[in-house]
Amino acid sequence: MAMIPSFFNNRRGSSSIFDPFSSFEAWDPFKDFPFPSSSLIPRENSAFVSTRIDWKETPEAHVFKADVPGLKKEEVRVEIEDDRVLQISGERNTEMEDKNDTWHRVERSSGKFLRRFRLPENVKMDQVKASIENGLLTVTVPKEEVKKHDVKAIEIAG
């Protein structure tokens, strides 16, 4: 019977009963877990920081599609570094606030984003094309034809 926790201020009369739940309110089971702090990513940037990008490979090219709703082409940058790294970045600015406005809800994110992808060796880095239409950025990286190596049979002596 001593194993049953007392939730009613120990009404059974025994003050020597061990109650494992007596300090339950003070115990925080998550206090030592390394959860990321919400201060690391500002609230206004949290949704836009992780811009979604699809990467598919066709026989002719690598095609990247990124959701960039509401951005103009001047607000997005597509770059390729010498070591075959495709970098897609941009920024959505916050809307100007007027002291007379009353905001009821702010869900659209603002801030900077940056995504990087290492391209395979068979790409034509000088022929990359990018376009934006209806909030979708499409980056096409053409592929070089993979040359099949000639196989030469070697006669074995002996």
Salt bridges, closest charged atoms under 4 A:
GLU57 OE2 - LYS143 NZ 2.66
GLU79 OE2 - ARG77 NH2 2.32
GLU81 OE2 - ARG116 NH1 3.06
GLU95 OE1 - ARG108 NH2 3.09
GLU107 OE2 - ARG105 NH1 2.87
